[in-house]
Amino acid sequence: MKNHMMKLNPSPFKMIKEGNKTIELRLYDEKRKMISVGDTITFVNTADSYDTLCVKVTDLFLVHLMSYIKTYHCWNVVIRRKI
């Protein structure tokens, strides 16, 4: 299991911390391809780098999103519980 660091804006950071947001959508780039179920993600609040939240990756979903320019491949990290 690996730990991954990701920055997160204050609003979604607060929503995840309070349990109101359980899915985080990110571009499926080379960095995100390294994430596996069971890994942890440490989210860092962009407004305060000392404010962090560690969560466990419980599911990964590959979602194809249509854009008016081209198709992008994105995925969701489903966060069900804090550790």
C-alpha positions in Angstrom: 0.0 0.0 0.0 1.2 3.5 -0.9 0.3 7.0 0.3 -0.3 9.7 -2.3 -0.4 13.4 -1.7 -2.9 15.6 -3.4 -3.9 19.2 -3.0 -7.5 20.1 -2.6 -9.3 23.4 -2.5 -10.9 24.5 0.8 -14.5 23.8 -0.1 -14.2 20.2 -1.2 -11.6 19.6 1.5 -14.1 20.7 4.1 -16.9 18.6 2.5 -14.7 15.4 2.6 -13.6 16.1 6.2 -17.2 16.5 7.3 -18.3 13.3 5.4 -20.6 15.2 3.0 -18.4 14.3 -0.1 -17.3 10.7 -0.7 -16.1 10.8 -4.3 -13.2 12.8 -5.7 -12.9 13.1 -9.5 -9.4 13.5 -11.0 -7.9 13.3 -14.5 -6.6 9.7 -15.1 -3.0 10.8 -15.8 0.2 9.0 -15.0 0.2 10.1 -11.4 -3.3 8.8 -10.8 -2.6 5.5 -12.6 -0.3 4.7 -9.7 -3.2 4.7 -7.2 -4.7 1.3 -6.2 -7.6 0.2 -3.9 -6.2 0.0 -0.4 -3.8 2.9 -0.8 -4.2 6.1 1.2 -4.4 9.7 0.0 -3.3 12.6 2.1 -5.3 15.6 0.9 -3.6 19.0 1.7 -5.9 22.0 2.0 -4.6 24.6 -0.5 -5.6 27.4 1.9 -3.5 25.9 4.8 -0.8 23.4 4.0 -0.8 22.3 7.7 -4.5 21.2 7.3 -4.4 17.6 6.0 -6.7 14.7 5.8 -5.7 11.1 5.2 -8.3 8.8 3.6 -8.3 5.2 2.3 -9.1 4.4 -1.3 -11.9 1.9 -1.3 -12.9 1.8 -5.0 -11.7 3.2 -8.3 -14.0 3.8 -11.3 -12.9 4.7 -14.8 -15.5 7.1 -16.3 -15.5 8.3 -19.9 -16.6 11.9 -20.1 -17.5 13.5 -23.4 -16.3 17.0 -24.0 -17.2 19.3 -26.9 -13.6 19.2 -27.9 -12.5 15.6 -27.3 -13.1 12.7 -24.9 -11.2 12.7 -21.6 -10.6 9.6 -19.4 -11.3 10.4 -15.8 -11.8 8.3 -12.6 -13.3 8.7 -9.2 -11.8 7.8 -5.9 -14.5 6.7 -3.6 -13.8 7.5 0.0 -15.9 5.7 2.5 -14.1 6.3 5.8 -11.3 8.3 7.3 -8.3 6.5 8.8 
